[in-house]
């Protein structure tokens, strides 16, 4: 791979240099200035710290295990195992394509900034508008998915420890309590959030190792390799095995979300044009490996498949731990899993509020003046924090009447985020040789990888809107397409009526980055929990 040529481009690409923070190219600060931002955030993060943020938000202990019940019913062990392998590979293609763009535009503005810079000048604002709206939808749904999963596992622990009866109503109450906790931490406990994020990185690494080690060596009985790699289970009601296999991919695809955090952290990272893209790619392939090991550990350790499905805890992984390790050890390791999920949810609320703050600063949300206000005492976007938490709660409420609600929420997360992830890649493909690469790029493989990434996102966008359980009733309806269409319809209507006349219509240069020092300081306060936590400062 060779470095891209430095020099100014045309239209929205004015000032794009080929090199990052090192060598003969511009420094990190100079490159940021070329993109329209003043360097105010402290660059404290190393490349490892940047990677650690995305690895923590992907959180295999959250995604893999909260949808494990879905996987057991929708394809069983074979789809859980091979689906993880296949989806991980496809996600790597998406991440590689994103990473190349991140290297060219190393700014925390992220996906809708990329879309704005890569689109034709005449339609750049529209591309940025819809990319931003899909990103907001996906992030709110991810927060809902993480904290709802944590509520389910907390309910399982309370059932085991205190005989707590798990019902939809009680799960929603736990869900609301966890969102309240994460909202309060992000409102008042910025320094606490920083410390907890530092702990979270190692909690995940050590937690996976301890859990898999215990499941490998403690039980007297393990399932056979033919069971783990070949057993197919269909409890969905659908007759087509192929359809069920495709639906079962949701478990893996939902887990692989959040790695765009490395891009959002580039303004605080040394050698950002290289470290940011590496953080995206490394977080995917290391999570791919860690998740594969974790899933093998749990699936090999299943003592009774039907018993795990029918567990009174409502969470098969909790029952697997209990059956394989005994009550005491099982409950202790269940707490490790719950801790990881709570860490992940806390970081998700932080990242979500940051996106809401940035997008509302450009006037793109209703009542934007409210959502981008910053507390003078804590210097955090308090209103954005509670919009993130409140939106997540609304997405989870249908669980009271819909048994497939959690799968629908995770489908919304995947659809929203992956559309936002791939729009810049699509625009980069359309730009062709006019795209000026950063120092980290894909060379001659760029187009092929981009085409695969766009094609894969097209497949999963359609797939995860389809019904997941038969017969389709109000209790089993997958409401993901309804949520997506409502948000898309609202965004499209607002764009047509009003926003197209003013959104990002400054001087016409395509510059999103002209923000004042005070506003950047506010963003620093918002990002402090994730950034400092990841770097250990």
N, C-alpha and C positions, 0 to 999 in steps of 0.2 A: 504494500500500500504506500502511496506517495502523498506528501502534503499537497493540499490544494494551493492554487496560485493566490497570492495576496493581491488586493487591489479593489477599488470600488466597482460595484456593479451598476445596474440601472434600475430605475423605478424604486420598488420597495426594498431592494437589496443594497442601497447606498451604504458604503462603508464596510461591507463584509470582508473581513480579512481571513486568510487561510490558516493562520497559526494561532495557537492559544497563548497560554501564559509563559511559554518558554521559547527558546531559540531566537530567531531573528524577527519573529512576528511580534504583534502588540502584546503588552502585558495584560493580565486579567482586567486591570482597571481601564486600560486604554480600549480593550475590546468592548467592555461594558459601556463606555462612553460612546463608542461607535453605534451601539444599539439604542442609545438615547437615555441611558441611566447614569446617574452620578454615583460613584462608589462611596457609600456611607456605611454599609454593613461591614462588620469586622470579619475578615477572612480567617477564621479560626479552624476550619475543618480540614482534616487531611483527606486523602482519597479513601482511606479505610472508613473514616467517620461518615463520609458521604454514602458509601455503600451500605453501612450499618443501618442508616435510616430506612432505606428501602427494604432491606432484609427484615427489619423489625415489623414494618407495616404489612408486608406480604404475610408473615406470621403463619407458618405451617401448622402450629399448634392451635391456631384459631380456625383457619379456613378448612383444612383437611378434616378436622374432627367435628366441627359443627355441622357439616354436611355429610358426615359418615353414614347417618341413618338414611339419607336420601340415596347415597350410593349403594347401600345394602339392598334397598328395594328396587333400585333402577339399574339393573345389570349385575349387581353382586360383586364378589371378589374379582372376577376377571376384568370387569369394566373399571373397578376402583384401581386395579394395578396397571393394566395396559392403557387405560384412559389417562392416567397420570403421566405416563411416558410420552404418549402422543401429544397431549395438550401442552406439556412442558416444552416439547420441541417446537410446536407452532408458536407458543408464546415467545420463545427465544427469537424467532423470526421477527415478530412484532417489536420486541425490545431492541433488536439490532437496528431495525429501521428507525425507531425513535432515537436511539443513541446517536446515530449519524447526524440527525437534525439538531439534537442537543449540543453536539460539538460545534456546529455552525452558529448557534444562537444560545450561548451559555448565560441565560438570565432566568431569574426565579419567576418571571411572568408566565413561563411555561407554554402550555399547549395552544391557547388562543393567541398568544403572541406569535408562535411559530406559524399558525395558520394565516395570520394577518400579513406576515412577512413573505410567505411563500405564494400567496394567492395573487392573481392579476390585480393591479391597483384598483381597477373599477369595481371589483367585487370583494376586495380584501376585507372590508368591514363586515360584510354578510357572513363570510367564512368564519371570521373570528367570533361573531355573535353566536352562531349555532354551535361552534366548537365549545365555547364557554358554557352554553346552556346544557349541553350534554355532559360536560365535565361536572357541573354543579349537581345535576341529577344523579350521576354515578357516584359522586362523593357522598352525598346525603344517603344514598342507598347502601353504600359500603359501611358507613357509620351504623346504619340500622342493622345490617347483617351481622357485623361484629358484635355489637352490644346485645342484640337479640340472642345470638349464639351463646354469649357469656351468661345471659339470663337463664337459658335452658340448662347449661352445665351447672350453674349455681343452684338451680332448682333440683338437679340430680343430686348434688352434694347434700343439700338440706334434707332431701328424701332419705338418703342413706344414713345421715347422722341423727336426724331428729324426727323421721317419719313424716316429713312435710309432703302433703299430697300435691302432686304437680297437676295443675289444671291450666287451660288457656288464660283464664283471668289472672291467676297468680303469676304466671309467666310474664304477662304484660306488666303487672305491678313491679316485678323484679327488673324488667326491661326499663321501665320508667325510672326506677330508683338508680340504676346504673348510669343512665343518661344524665340524671340529675347530678350524680357524683362527678361524672366527667365534665359536665358544664361548670360546676362549682370549682373544680380543680383548675380548669382553663380560665376561669374568671378571677380567682383570688390567689391561686397557688402556682404562679408562673415558675418560681424557683423550685417548688416541689416537683412540678412536671419535668423540669430539667433533670433533677436527680433521678426520678423514676424512669425516664427514658434511658439514662445511662445504665441503670440496673437492667432494663428490659432486654438490651442486646445480649447480655450474658445469660440472662434467665432463659431465653429461647435456646441458645446453643447448648447450655448444660442440661436444660430440661429435656430436650429431645434425646440427648445421649443417655441420661439416667432412665427415662421411660423405656426406650428401646432396649437398653441393657437389661432392665428388670424383666421385661416381657420375653426376652430371649433366653434368660438363664434360670428364672424362678419356676415357671410352670413345668409340671411333669409331662404335660401333653401339649403338642402343637399340631396344627393342621398340616396336611401334606402340601407339597409344592403344586400338585395337580389341582388341589382345591383353590389355593391362593391365585394361581395364574390361569385357571381354566374353568372354575365354577361360575355358571351364569344363573342369575336369579331375576325373575320378573314378577314383581308384585304391583305393577302399575295398572293392570287391566288391559293394556294394549297387546294386540296379538303379534305385531311385527317386532321381531328381535332386533333388527337393524335400527328401527326407530327408538327402541329402548336404549340401545347402546349409545346412540347419539345424544339422547336426553341425559344419560348418565355422565356425560363429559362436563356437565355443569359443576360438579364437585371440584374438579381440578381447575377449571377455568376461573371460578370465583376466587379460589385461593390466590391465583396469580394476578392480583390487582394491587395497585398502590406503588409500583416501582417507579412511577413518574416523580416520586418524591426526590430522587437524586437530581432531577432537572430543576425542581423548585429550590434546591439547596445550593445551586451553582454560584450564586452571588456571595456565599459564605465559604466557598471551597477554594483552596489553592490549586492552581493549574486547572481551572474549571473546565476548559474546553476538552480536556482529556479525562479528568477525574469524574466529571458528571456522567458522560457516556459509559465509562467503565463501571461506575456504580450501578447503572441500570442493568447492564448485561450480567455483571457478576452476581447481583442480587437474584436474578432469575435462575442462573444455572446452579448456584449454591442452594437455593430453595428447592429447585428441582431434585437435587440429590437428597437433601435433608428430608423433604416430604416423601420421597420414595422409600427411604429407610423407615420413616415413621409409619407409613401405611403398611409396609411389610410387617413391621413389629406388631401392630394391632391385629392384622388379618391372620397371621400365623398363630396368634395367641387366642383366637376365638375358641372358647370351650363349648358353647352351644349357640349356634346361629339363631335359631328360633327364640332361645332365651334372651339373647341380646336384643333382638327386634322387639320382643314383648316386655322389655325391662320396665318396671314401675318408675324408674328414674326418668324415662323419656329420652335418655341419651345412651345409645348402645356403647360408645367408647367407655363410659363410666362403668357399665355392667361388665365389659371385657376386662377392665382393670380389676374389678372386684372379684370376678370368677378366677382370673389367672393368678392374682397376687395375694388374695385374701382381703378381708375388710380393712385392716389397719393400713397396710401398704397401698391398697387400691385407693382409699380415700386421700391419703397423703399425696399421691401422684395426681389425683384428680384436682387437688388444690394447685399443683404446679401448672396444670392446663388452664384452670380458671384465672390464675395470676397472669399468664401470658395473654389470655384473651382480654383481660382488663387493661393491661399495658397497651395492647394493640388498639383497643377502642379509644383510650385516652389520646393516643397519638393521632388517630383518625379524626377526632373532633378538632384537635389543633390544626391539622392540615386542611380540614374542611372549612373551618372558620377563616383560615388564611385565604383560601380561594374565594369565598364569599366576600371577604373584605376587598380583595383586589378587583373582582368583577363589579362589585357595587361602586367602587371608586370611579369606574368608567361609566356609571349610571345604568348598568345593564340589568339590575334587579328592581322590582317594585319597591318603593320606599328606600331607595339606595342611600339617601342621606342618613337614614337610621342605621343601616347595616354596616356602613364604613366609619361610624363614629368610634372614637377610641377613648377609653376611660382615662381621665387625667391622672388618676392615682396609680393604676396598674399598667397603663399604656398598652392595653390589650383591647381588641375589638369585641367588647362584651356582647353587643347586640348580635354580631355575627356568630358568636359561640352558641347563643341560645337559639338562633335560627337553625343552625346545624343540628342541635339536639332536638328541637321541636319538630323539624322536618323528618328526622329519623323516626321519632315516635309515631307520627302520622302514618308513615309507610308500614309500620309494624302493627297498627291497630286492627287491620282486617284479619289477623290471626284469631281474633275472638269468634269469627264466624266462618273462617276459611282454613281448612287443615293444611293446604299447600302454600300458605302465605309466606313462610320463610323461604321456600324455593323461589317464589315470585319476587321477593325482595332481592335475593341474590342474583336473579336473572336481570332485574332492573339495574343493579350495580354493574354487572358485566356489560350489558348493552350500552348503558350510558358512558362508562369509562372507555370501553374499547372503540366506540365510534369517535370519541374525542381523541383517543390515542392515534387512530389511523387516518384521520382527516389530514394532518400535516404530511403524512407519508404519501397519501394520494396526491396532494398538491406538489410535493417534491418530485414525484414521478412525472407529473404533467410539466414541470419546469425543465426536466431533462438535463442537458449539459449546462444550462444557465445556472443551475444550483451551484453555489460556491461552497465547497466543503470546508469543514474545520480540520484540525490536525488528526482527529480520530474519524476514520471513514471506512467504507466497505469496498473501496476500489471498484473493480469490474463486476463485483457481485451485488452492487447496490441496487440495480434495477430488479434483478431476479428476486432478491430478498424482499424488496418492497412490494412486488407483485404478489408473492406468497402471503405476506402480511395482510395486504388489503383483501385478498381472496378469503383468507381465514376469518377475518372479522366480518365479512359479508355473510359467511356461513353461520357463524354463531349468533349474529344479530337476528337472523330469521329463526334459527333453531330454538333459541331460548325464549321466544315469544309463543311457541306452540304449546298446546295442552300437555300437561305432564302426567295426568292421571285420568283413567277412563272408568266409568262414564263421566262426562263433563257436567258438573252441576255448580250451583252457587257456592257449594262448600269445597269444590275441588278446582274451580276456575283459576287459571293462571292470569292474574290481572296485570302482569308486566306490560303487555301491549297497551292496555288502557292508560297506565301511568305514563308510559313513554309518549303516547299520542297526545295526552292532555298537556304535558309539558311542551312538546314540540309544537302543538297547535297554538298554545299561548305565546310561545316565543315567536312563531311565524306571524301570528296576528299582530303582535306588538311591533314586530319589525316592519310589517307592511304599512301599518297605520302611522307610526311615529319614529321608531328607532333608526330606520334607514336614513333619516334626515340629519341625525346628530351623533350617532354612535361612532366614535373614533374618527370624527370628521374635523380634525384640527386644522393643521396646515397642509393636509393632503399628502404628506411625505410618507405615510404609513408608519409613523413613529408612535408606538404605545408608551414609550419609556419616559416621557417627559414628566417626571414627578418631582415634587419638591423635597428638600432635605428633611423637613419635618415629617412628611408622609413616609419616607424611607425609614426614619427612626422608628415610626410607629410599626412598620412591618418588622423591624428588628425585634421589637418587643413581642410581637405575635410569634415570630419564629424562634424565639429564644428557647422555648421548651424542647423543640425537636432538635435544633442545631446544637445547643450546648449539651443537651442530654446525650446526643450521639457522639460528641467529641470528648465527652467526659470532663468538660470545663465547668 
